[in-house]
Amino acid sequence: MDPEIEEAKAALRLKARSARAAILNSNRTDAAKAVARHFFDHVTLEPGQIVAGYWRIKDEMDCQPILIRLMDSFQPVCLPVVLGDEQPLELRLWEQGAPLYEAGFGTLAPSELAPQVEPDIIIMPLLGFDQRGTRLGYGGGYYDRTLDKLTKRPRLVGIAFAAQELADIPREAHDVPLDVIVTEHGARTFEHSPA
């Protein structure tokens, strides 16, 4: 990792956290509903495709309206579980009617007995994004490690508040860009040249 790029990303994380924290609580529920509408209008799902979501922590964009609609339409859903530092996420299938359990960091996830799956689409939380589809995460590398271990390349869909857009995020070789970003204002698709 390039120390200069990491320093630049750290500064961008602070800026992005502030922008996200400044969003009024009264606007968050409507924004999450708008994101869900735009998600289903712009992200094509085939029956049986597995969608990885996440359980919101702190002031992240709430993914629940998307998860509820996916579950109601019997689209397979999985949720990530952090097993430990320097490890990839474990993606567990959330089966109809199955309870969720505390999974650390204030998140909920299916039990450890739930099947592990490889998703076709991953809905990713983020701190920031730019006009090229670069995602600024929290710096823990969990999604990078997870993508690296998967046997297929899923479509990556970032969901965020429009206020989280940054002018330019430095991209390193291990940074996999988003295919789609969805905000309360709409969705944008990114074309990436093959590696």
N, C-alpha and C positions, 0 to 999 in steps of 0.2 A: 504494500500500500504506500502510496505517495504521501509523505507527511504534509506537504503543502496543500494537497487536495483535501486531506482529512481535516486540516485546520480550517480551510474554507467551508467545508461541509458543517463543521461544528458551529461556525458563525451563522450559517444559513439555518441550522436547526433552532438556534435561539430566536432568530427572526420569525421563523415559521411557527414555533410554539407560541410566541406572543400574538401573532396574527390569529391563530386558532383560538387562543384563550380569550381574545377580545370579542369573539362572536357572542351576541346576547343569547342567553338560555332560551328566551322566548322565541327565537328564530330557529333553534336547532331541530325541533320536531317537524316543522314545515319543510325545512331543508332536507331532512332524511326522507320524508315522503316524496319530495320532488326528485331526489336522487334515485329512489326506487322506481318511479315512473320512467325516468330517462334510461335507467339500466335496462328495464324490460323492453323499451322502445328501440334500443340500439345494440343490445347484446343478444345475438341469436343463440338459442339453446336447443339442442336436439334432445328428444326424450332419452332418458338414461344417462345423459352426461352428468358427471359429478361436479358440483360447484363447492369450492372451499370458501367459506365466509370467515367471520371472526366475531367474537363477542366484544363489543366496544369497551374500552377502558378510558377513564377520565373524560376528556373533551373531544375524543375522536368522533368522526362522522358515524352515526348509528346505522349499522347494517341490518338491524332487526326487521324493518319493513320488507327488505329484500328476502331475508331468510324465511320469514313467515309465509310470504307468497310462494317461494320455492317449495316449502314443506307442504303447503295447501295444495299445490299442483303435483305433488309426488315426485318432484325433481330431487334426485339424491343430493344431500348436503353433507359436508364434513366440516369439522372445526379443528383448528390447530391447538396443539398442546406443547408448551415449552417443557422439555425434559431436563435441560440444564445448559449452562453456558457452553459455547463452542459446539453444541449439538444442533442438528436440523430439527425442525418442528415435526411432531408426529401428527398426521392428519387422520382423524377418527371419524368414521361415518356416524351421523346423527340420525338414528332410525326413528320412524314415526312412533310417537308416544314415549320414547326413551327419555328419562330424566337427564338433566345436566348437573355436573358437579363442579365445585370450586377447583380451578386449575392454576391458581397462582396469578399474580399481577392484577387481581380483581376480575379475572375472566372466568367463564364457565365453559365446560367441554363435556363430551360424552365420557362414559366410564372407560377405564383401561381395558375392559373386555370388549369394547366396540371394535369392529373390524377397522384395520388401517387400510387406507385407499390412496390412489393417485388421482388427483382431480384433473378435469379437462379445462376448468376455468378456476382461477384463484382471484377472489376479491381481496385486495390488499389495503390495509390501513397505511397511512403515511403522514409525514409531517409537511412535506411539500412536493411540488411537481413543477416541471417547466414545459415550454411549448414543444420540446422534442420528445416528451414522454419519459423523461428521466424522473425517477422516483427518489425522494429523499426520505429514508427511513429513520429509525431511531439510533442506528449505528451498531446494533448488536449483531447484525449479520445473519439472523435466523432465517429470513426468507432466501438470502443468497445461498446458504448451506442447503436449504430444503430444495430449491430449484436445481442445485448441482447434483443432488442424489436421485432426483426423479428420472424415470426411464423415458418420459416423453415431455415435450415442452408445452405446458398449458398456456392458454390465453391469460394474460395478466390484466386485470381490471382494477385500477385504483379508484377509490371513492374518497372525496374530500369536499371541503367547502371551497368555493371559488377564491376566497381570500387567502388560501394556502398556495396559490400560484406564485412562483418565484421567476425572476427574469432568466436565470441560467444556473443550472446545477452541474458542477463538474462530474463527468462520468468516467469511471475507471473500468478496466477490462471485466471485472467480476460483476459490474452493475448491469442487471438485465432490465432493459427499458419496458415500460408499460405498453400494452397494445391499445388500451382504451383508458381514458380518464373520464369519470362521471362526477359532475358537481351539481348543485341545485339549479345551475343555469343551462345544463345540457351535457352532451357527451361529445368527446373528440376521439377520433381514431388516429393512430400513428402508424406510418409505414416504416418498417425497419429493413435495411438491407441485410441479407444473410451474413452471418459471421464467417 
